[in-house]
Amino acid sequence: MSHQRLAPAPELAPFIAHFWMVRWDLRGEPPFTAETLSHPSVHVLFERHRADVSGVPTRRFTRVLEGEGRVFGIKFRPAAFQPVLGAPLSRLTDRVVDMAEVFGPRSDVIRTAIPNEDDVQKCVTLAEAFLREVLPAMPAPIARIRDLVEQLAVDPAITRAEQAAVLMGMELRTLQRRFKAAVGVGPKWVIQRYRLHEAAAQLARQDPPQMAELAAQLGYFDQSHFIRDFKAVVGKSPGEYAEQASR
């Protein structure tokens, strides 16, 4: 299985995180279960005979791969798909809809062209030409939320939604409403998801931290709460995850 990732053209960067393509060839081999701890991002996905818009998934993404195939994806930055949708992004949360449902007839050509194109760079060229036609101007309030979400991803000191509200200079309830509309999920979910990403990365190290130490670092008041959240999202306990990573 291979995974390629390509950066967007500079003028598309306010909206697009990157383009990606995953290929697999499991002919003659048993099926493979791919699991991903999702981010608060919308993806546009192109596969054989289909093109979909995938909203933010609140659960762990799992897919069984078999035979031969490929998927080309456009990963939007957090909140950046809301101006495209023109409606609260929560309408897409945990949903996958046909691309035509969002973009209408404008997507007819690209919905056929990309699934039939094997070269990833040509797929990017097709996607960028389409995006230049359909992307609106980036509203300043959406850009602020986008930047805040990306700050939450890299700043482990932010462990509570109240801290995010202070950074935005607004009350917590206002921030929660803005996140639901622009990101598709609330700030608490975003923070927890990024901190669990951080936990998974630390547990995969050769010298993983002690569980109590890691839980406190991530803002949990007790170790059992951290273990419960980690298992609910990742599908295994932190100890099981660390043991599997060490093997």
NORCORLIN-V169155 format. One line per field, one symbol per residue. ss: DSSP state (H for helix, E for strand, L for the rest). phi: phi as a letter, one per 30 degrees, with the letter a starting at -180 (. if undefined). psi: psi as a letter, one per 40 degrees, with the letter a starting at -180 (. if undefined). Layout:
ss=???
phi=???
psi=???
This chain:
ss=LEEEEELLLHHHLLLEEEEEEEEEELLLLLLEEEEELLLLLLEEEEELLEEEEELLLLLLEEEEELLEEEEEEEEELLLLLHHHHLLLHHHLLLLEEEHHHHHHHHHHHHHHHHHHLLLHHHHHHHHHHHHHHHLLLLLHHHHHHHHHHHHHHHLLLLLLHHHHHHHHLLLHHHHHHHHHHHLLLLHHHHHHHHHHHHHHHHHLLLLLLLHHHHHHHLLLLLHHHHHHHHHHHHLLLHHHHHHHHHL
phi=.bbcbbdddedcddccdacbbcbbbcdibdebccbbddcdbcbccbbeiabbccddddcddbbccaibaabcbccddeiddddddiaedddceibbbdeddcciddcedddcddeccddddddddddddddddcdddddedddddeddeddddccdddbbddddddddibdedddddddedccjbdddddddddddedddddddddbdddddddddddjddbddddddddddcdjadeddddddddd
psi=hihihiiiideedddhdiiihhiigfheiiihhhhhhiigiiihhhiheihihhihheihhhhhhibiiihhihhiiheeeddddfiheedehfihiiddddeaededdddddddehdhddddddddddddddehaihiddddddddddddddegeeheidddddddefiiddddddddddddeiidddddddddddddddddeidgiiidddddddeehdiddddddddddddeiiddddddddd.
